[in-house]
């Protein structure tokens, strides 16, 4: 049996985890040992009797900044024992946007170490010295990194083998093929005067497949033109390559 996927979370509020991760699919998978969660209180690495973890920002300004010596000690104690190749991320609105492609990478990486910031942020030197990568959920600001950590872990855990009952469903959801997911319907066939699309009731699998593909493309094109542009460009490249291969101009 492969080793469980490991999530290590450094936070000032360890009581916030597992939170929702202790329920539903993630919670069942945690209980079954398909993944593990280690929460570490950064205050445990403070060096004074007051367990101080922050100080005033150099150059002035509002708020407080997390000290590099305290945070580095926590990182070294936790991430220092992580297997080689597992990433260290600081959850920050400045970071790379989390997407499904990265989630898939993390799901096969064996685990991740997440640093949850608070206050105005953390001393830049610790990020540089420990080569922490910055990661963002989107263009908005949270009170701290814990909610972002919960979201990232949930996104990864559901991709682990044995977590989702019908793993085939993962192949058709949003972003799996670069598109938003097609609409879903169930019984009753008519509800409040709104009918299920007739094609879904006819039992013709190829027609259903084509309808779902068309709907996924329509939704992506209208709601996420950025995704549609990438999807269209990728398929144009693949079509060109396939055409060239058939002509013998591109060697496999």
Steps between C-alpha positions, in 0.01 A plus 500: 500500500648842405585750772218743581511852359631738767374850579710704745350834602686767698252739662432720800157336529545122483150453641361616163603167347380251392175697516292409193775260391386272781168439325363351178747352248812660649407399853429140402828484309684644801346236727599227253858621492500605134653831606641649820482844657765652725417840648781695664454803725754762393485652850667186629822629344490845661806595705357707783263442786224690321524265198538796267491419131475847347654846514449847352584544131836655412446838335177556688143437400194330644472151639760245600729261312580138586860464620743307278682323784181353648349396168828356373531284811149363439570435132828325576339275761214396272604532136853395581380143554281492188602265218704657221293655225207606714429871468489776761232759431417829668133582438496859381294721263832581328554142393436289194130430454405151610348305211398143428827424321698580815250309713565192287876547540468524877278190512785286364778679692446310824423807708545870562597744776279809530585817692197704608582866545325752720534872579645703209699199384835336572855629484614468137836358603357175630321439169826554313717300741268198510406526131130511574274525196205737526154377410169686471135395474411814306500877489361559848634518854418268791568556870756221491618203302299233680192517277723489194679196645167323554398568141829378356504181707139419414570548128798263519350234725201437274743402223675237709435138409209350693352830623228553239282193445454543126838628387367529146307808613829682554575481128192702403494776760601863452861561387576129448510552123557876508128580493230582752271209574176449307161547679350216704135392536306234691140406578228621473511547120299822534538731799328838536432493128866438412570178311814292490660534153342234282833367376582380853187285513540324165766248602722574198845510658685661211241779472523555876879515479486757219241709686711503817812596306315782324357628828841490669646700213209749504528563874877536487485737203240727665606484866875450487641641175851463645453123530338483160792678336747252651280203409452616141870573454596158636258320269617703202857398574400135538304511174798651317732238643262219405466637147877525468548146627257367240697677230823359634646839589516433873672192631357331811 
